[in-house]
Amino acid sequence: MPDPADERLNVLEQAVPAVAATKWLSRSIPELQAPLRFTPLGGGHSNITVLVTDAVQRRVVLRRPPLGSLPRGSHDVLREARTMAAVSAEGIPAPGILATCDDPDVIGAVFVVTAFVDGVVVENPADVERHLPETAQRRRAANDLVERLAALHTLDPQAAGLGDLVRTGAFVDRQLRRFAAIWSSDRTRELPLIDELHTRLAATRPQERYRALVHSDYRLANTMVQPSGEVSAVLDWELAAVGDPLADLAFFLNNWEEPDGAAARVWMETPPTCAGGFPDRGQMIERYAQLTGFDIDDLDYYRAFSWWRMAVIAEGIKNRYETGAMAKSVDMVHVARRVEWLAELADHHLRAYGA
């Protein structure tokens, strides 16, 4: 059986050829001193993220789309970089953009280079116990998370220079169409519940009352956290759009798993909040409503929509792992089963909404 570490390094060399990447980085960021070392960074199952370390231990981060064919418009790291620069200018923490490359011939894809942000990513309960052992640290992280989400959702996209992200029509309608198309292209098997859920979600969508800049993958594991619990950077902006903030809130809440939560099995990593010591979901909802003034009565619908969307994304992840497009080794039985579990959760919340 092939060594997973060897396979991961082989995919890394395909994704970021060291000679070509070193030549471009040395020219574009003169402070970097060759030789450069490229190391896969954990935590993502979508875009490939690589730590670049130079001869004197300066560090930057290179981010590029996964290998293989991709749905049109997905994994747009250049658009992601522009969004990160805009939100940073408005006081929402994101890694600084150092350079972008729009020539796919350099390493085989367009890519961006960001500043390395000190801190840790807490991906699971063990990380929480190690890095945020005190309840006060966990509550600080929770408060920062909800406050930054509320700040994002009350930001004026036009004023931030992101007006071109505004699209006509309701955000959820567009997302339903887009992810139905992604499902058609990425599916690896027949799962009738996914198609049934799409029909029910389209038929029962509540009226869109708010429009805001949304992150679309907002969760504790997509942030850098300081020892105090401060959230010093929000990561992974590739899915950012102007849309319905309640869909963003729902995704965040679905990820805010409590210690006895039944949904923990659907994640690639057990959610960090399962460690306990964080405010519960109800407290997070209450704080968000206070900060934004938004009506959140339709949350069950949005949580159902979020679970369904995540199921479609999870099937795409399964597809990419099966075709060797990701620089990681995983439990493929779990990767396959979690798509079904996510669909079942969507069905549960949609029934609770009355649909």
C-alpha positions in Angstrom: 0.0 0.0 0.0 1.4 3.5 -0.9 2.6 5.6 2.0 0.0 8.4 2.5 2.9 10.9 3.3 4.6 10.1 0.0 1.3 10.5 -1.9 0.7 13.9 -0.2 4.2 15.1 -1.1 3.7 13.9 -4.7 0.4 15.9 -5.0 2.1 18.9 -3.4 4.9 18.8 -6.0 2.2 18.7 -8.8 0.3 21.6 -7.2 3.3 23.8 -6.4 6.3 22.8 -8.5 9.2 24.0 -6.3 11.5 25.3 -9.0 8.9 27.3 -10.8 7.3 28.6 -7.6 10.7 29.6 -6.1 11.6 31.5 -9.3 8.3 33.5 -9.3 8.3 34.1 -5.5 11.9 35.3 -5.4 11.1 37.8 -8.2 7.7 39.0 -6.8 8.6 39.1 -3.1 12.3 40.1 -3.0 12.5 39.8 0.8 12.2 36.0 0.5 15.6 34.3 0.4 16.1 31.1 -1.5 16.1 28.2 -0.9 12.4 28.0 -0.2 10.7 25.1 1.6 7.1 24.2 0.8 5.0 22.4 3.4 1.2 21.5 3.1 -0.9 23.3 5.7 -3.7 21.3 7.3 -7.2 22.4 7.9 -8.6 22.7 4.3 -10.3 20.2 2.0 -10.8 22.7 -0.8 -8.1 25.0 -2.1 -4.6 23.8 -1.6 -2.8 25.9 1.0 1.0 25.7 1.4 3.4 27.3 4.0 6.5 28.8 2.3 9.5 29.2 4.5 12.7 30.9 3.3 16.3 30.5 4.2 16.0 32.9 7.2 12.7 31.5 8.4 10.5 34.1 6.9 7.1 32.6 6.3 4.3 33.3 3.8 1.3 31.3 2.6 0.6 30.3 -1.0 -3.0 29.3 -1.9 -4.1 27.8 -5.2 -7.1 25.8 -6.5 -7.1 22.0 -6.2 -5.8 19.8 -9.0 -8.2 18.5 -11.6 -11.2 19.8 -13.4 -13.4 22.2 -11.4 -16.9 23.7 -11.7 -16.9 27.0 -13.5 -16.5 29.9 -11.2 -15.4 27.8 -8.2 -12.1 28.1 -6.3 -11.4 31.6 -7.6 -8.5 32.5 -5.4 -8.0 35.9 -7.1 -11.5 36.9 -6.2 -10.9 35.6 -2.7 -7.8 37.8 -2.4 -9.7 40.9 -3.5 -12.4 40.2 -0.9 -9.8 39.7 1.8 -8.1 43.0 1.0 -11.5 44.8 1.1 -12.7 43.4 4.4 -9.3 44.0 6.0 -9.6 47.7 5.1 -12.9 47.8 6.9 -11.5 46.4 10.1 -12.4 42.7 9.7 -9.2 40.7 10.3 -8.0 38.7 7.3 -4.4 37.8 6.2 -2.7 40.5 4.2 -2.3 40.0 0.5 1.4 40.1 -0.6 1.1 39.0 -4.2 -1.2 37.5 -6.8 -0.4 35.5 -10.0 -3.0 35.5 -12.7 -0.8 33.4 -15.1 -1.8 29.7 -14.8 1.4 28.7 -16.7 3.6 29.6 -13.8 2.7 26.6 -11.5 -0.3 25.2 -13.4 -3.0 27.5 -11.8 -3.4 31.0 -10.7 -2.5 31.6 -7.0 -2.1 34.1 -4.3 0.4 34.7 -1.5 -0.6 36.1 1.8 1.1 37.1 5.0 1.6 34.4 7.6 -0.5 35.2 10.7 0.7 34.2 14.1 -1.7 32.2 16.2 -3.3 28.8 16.0 -6.1 27.2 14.2 -8.3 25.2 16.5 -9.8 22.4 14.4 -11.0 19.9 17.1 -11.5 19.5 20.8 -7.9 18.4 21.4 -6.7 21.7 19.9 -9.1 23.6 22.2 -7.8 21.8 25.3 -4.2 22.5 24.2 -4.5 26.2 23.2 -7.6 27.5 25.0 -7.7 25.6 28.2 -9.6 28.2 30.2 -13.3 29.0 29.9 -12.5 32.7 29.7 -10.4 32.1 26.5 -13.2 30.1 24.9 -15.8 32.7 25.7 -13.5 35.4 24.3 -13.1 33.4 21.1 -16.9 32.9 20.9 -17.6 36.6 21.5 -15.1 37.6 18.9 -16.5 35.2 16.3 -20.1 36.4 16.7 -19.1 40.1 16.8 -17.0 39.7 13.6 -19.8 37.9 11.9 -22.2 40.7 12.8 -19.7 43.3 11.7 -19.4 41.5 8.3 -23.2 41.3 7.9 -23.7 45.0 8.7 -20.8 46.1 6.3 -21.9 48.0 3.2 -20.5 46.0 0.2 -20.6 49.0 -2.0 -18.7 51.2 0.4 -16.1 48.4 0.8 -15.5 48.3 -3.0 -17.3 45.0 -3.5 -20.3 46.2 -5.3 -19.5 44.0 -8.3 -20.4 41.0 -6.1 -24.0 42.1 -6.0 -26.2 39.9 -8.1 -29.9 40.2 -9.1 -32.4 37.9 -7.6 -32.6 36.2 -4.2 -29.3 34.7 -2.9 -30.8 31.4 -1.9 -32.5 30.9 -5.2 -29.1 31.4 -7.0 -27.4 29.1 -4.5 -30.0 26.4 -5.1 -29.5 26.6 -8.8 -25.7 26.7 -8.5 -25.4 23.8 -6.1 -27.9 21.7 -8.0 -25.6 22.1 -11.0 -22.5 21.3 -8.9 -24.3 18.2 -7.6 -24.9 17.1 -11.2 -21.3 17.5 -12.1 -19.6 16.2 -8.9 -21.9 13.4 -7.8 -20.3 9.9 -7.7 -23.6 8.0 -7.0 -27.3 8.2 -6.8 -28.7 9.9 -3.6 -32.4 10.7 -4.2 -32.7 12.7 -1.0 -30.4 15.4 -2.3 -32.7 16.0 -5.3 -35.8 15.8 -3.1 -34.4 18.4 -0.7 -33.6 20.7 -3.5 -37.2 20.6 -4.7 -38.6 21.3 -1.2 -36.1 24.1 -0.4 -36.9 25.8 -3.7 -40.7 25.6 -3.0 -40.6 26.9 0.5 -37.9 29.6 0.5 -38.8 32.5 2.8 -38.7 36.0 1.4 -35.2 37.5 1.5 -35.2 40.4 4.0 -31.6 41.3 4.3 -28.6 41.5 1.9 -25.0 41.6 3.1 -21.5 40.4 2.5 -21.4 36.8 3.5 -18.4 34.5 4.1 -20.2 31.2 3.4 -17.7 29.1 5.4 -17.6 31.0 8.7 -16.6 28.8 11.7 -14.1 28.6 14.5 -11.8 26.3 12.5 -11.5 28.9 9.8 -9.8 31.5 12.0 -6.5 32.2 13.7 -6.8 32.4 17.4 -4.4 34.1 19.9 -3.6 32.7 23.4 -6.1 35.2 24.9 -8.9 33.7 22.7 -8.8 36.8 20.4 -9.7 35.9 16.8 -6.8 37.6 14.9 -7.7 36.5 11.4 -10.7 35.0 9.5 -9.5 32.6 6.8 -10.9 30.9 3.7 -12.8 33.6 1.9 -13.2 31.7 -1.4 -17.0 31.5 -1.1 -17.6 35.1 -0.1 -20.5 36.8 -1.8 -23.2 39.4 -1.4 -26.2 37.4 -0.2 -28.6 36.5 2.6 -26.8 36.9 6.0 -29.2 34.4 7.6 -27.7 31.7 5.4 -24.3 32.6 6.7 -25.5 32.6 10.3 -27.1 29.2 9.7 -23.8 27.7 8.5 -22.1 29.1 11.5 -24.7 27.6 13.8 -24.6 24.2 12.2 -20.8 24.2 12.9 -21.3 25.4 16.5 -21.7 21.8 17.8 -22.3 21.4 21.5 -20.6 18.6 23.6 -23.5 16.2 23.3 -24.4 17.2 19.7 -25.7 14.5 17.4 -24.2 16.1 14.3 -20.5 15.8 15.3 -20.0 12.7 13.1 -20.6 14.6 9.9 -17.3 16.6 10.1 -13.9 15.6 8.9 -12.7 16.8 12.3 -14.9 16.7 15.5 -15.9 20.3 15.9 -13.8 22.2 18.4 -16.8 23.5 20.3 -17.5 19.9 21.4 -14.8 20.5 24.0 -17.3 22.5 26.0 -16.9 25.8 27.8 -18.3 27.8 24.9 -21.6 29.7 25.0 -24.4 27.5 23.6 -26.1 27.9 20.3 -29.0 29.8 21.8 -26.6 32.4 23.4 -24.8 32.9 20.1 -28.1 33.4 18.3 -29.2 35.9 20.9 -26.0 37.9 20.7 -26.1 38.0 16.9 -29.7 39.2 16.9 -28.7 42.0 19.4 -25.8 43.1 17.3 -27.6 43.1 13.9 -31.2 43.7 14.8 -32.2 41.0 12.3 -35.3 38.9 12.6 -34.2 35.2 12.8 -37.6 33.4 12.9 -36.8 31.4 9.8 -33.5 29.9 11.0 -34.8 26.3 10.6 -35.2 26.8 6.9 -31.7 28.4 6.6 -30.1 25.6 8.7 -31.8 23.0 6.4 -30.5 24.9 3.3 -27.0 25.0 4.9 -26.9 21.3 5.6 -28.0 20.5 2.0 -25.4 22.8 0.6 -22.8 21.2 2.8 -23.8 17.8 1.6 -23.3 18.9 -2.0 -19.9 20.3 -1.1 -19.0 17.1 0.7 -19.8 15.0 -2.3 -17.4 17.2 -4.3 -14.7 16.6 -1.7 -15.3 12.9 -2.0 -15.0 13.2 -5.8 -11.7 15.1 -5.5 -10.2 12.6 -3.0 -11.2 9.7 -5.2 -9.5 11.3 -8.2 -6.3 12.2 -6.3 -6.8 16.0 -6.6 -6.2 16.8 -2.9 -2.9 16.6 -1.0 -4.3 14.5 1.9 -5.2 11.0 2.9 -8.6 10.4 4.6 -11.0 7.7 5.7 -13.0 7.3 2.5 -15.8 5.4 4.1 -16.5 8.3 6.4 -16.1 10.8 3.5 -18.8 8.9 1.6 -21.2 8.4 4.6 -21.1 12.0 5.8 -22.8 13.2 2.6 -25.8 11.0 3.5 -25.8 12.2 7.2 -25.7 15.9 6.0 -28.7 15.3 3.8 -30.5 13.7 6.7 -29.8 16.7 8.9 -31.2 19.0 6.2 -34.3 16.9 6.0 -34.7 17.2 9.8 -34.6 20.9 9.9 -36.7 21.4 6.8 -39.4 19.3 8.5 -39.1 21.4 11.6 -39.7 24.4 9.4 -42.8 22.8 8.2 -41.7 21.9 4.7 
